[in-house]
Amino acid sequence: MSEKTLTRMDLSEAVFREVGLSRNESAALVESVLQHMSDALVEGETVKISSFGTFAVRSKSARVGRNPKTGDEVPISPRRVLTFRPSHLMKDRVAAGTKR
């Protein structure tokens, strides 16, 4: 399995090659899309990308946790967590190991 990580630069380079925008315009477009997604998630909205998956923010209530080393109970404060649920198409593609 590959250890490569897809970065913002990789995304903007792909936009540059496939769409034909300049490198600066490609980078600005990628930043704009990521900023729109981030802003929507901060507002508590769900971000659904067809054939890819759904990003959502869940609110978790306070609870009592336990330190596994000592067994001491520790209060865990309420928080918001980001979740991602891949689409069935994405799950199938990853399981099959195929590119588009």
Beta strands, then each sheet from edge to edge (+ up, - down):
strand 1: 47-49
strand 2: 53-60
strand 3: 63-66
strand 4: 73-76
strand 5: 79-86
sheet 1: 1+ 2- 5+
sheet 2: 3+ 4-
end
